[in-house]
Amino acid sequence: MDMFEALGQTKRREMVQIIAKNGTMTATQISRHFKVTPQAISQHLKLLCQANVLSMQRVAQMRLYSVNPKSVGEFNKWSNEVLQLWDNRLDRLDKIIEREKKKTGEKTNGN
């Protein structure tokens, strides 16, 4: 599963936001924010780790989850590329609209 597929589910996005806000957390701490079974939380965390959105570190008997900064960087890079593409498209559209306004204005003023 890739990062986008993993983040396509609302609960998983919420989990990432909670972990990002609070820092490293255990599954138990994360589960306190949701009304689902611990097994469901565990499955979501497993998928997020497989997609490299989260990283998991074992400390004694605990599993600590944190946001993987590399994935955040990859997502940020992708979203910036998409924003740039849209900015370029909208700039071209603005130029077309201005050109059409000038044509229409010339026809109106010339009559």
Order of alpha helices (4+ residues) and beta strands (2+ residues): alpha-alpha-beta-alpha-alpha-beta-beta-alpha
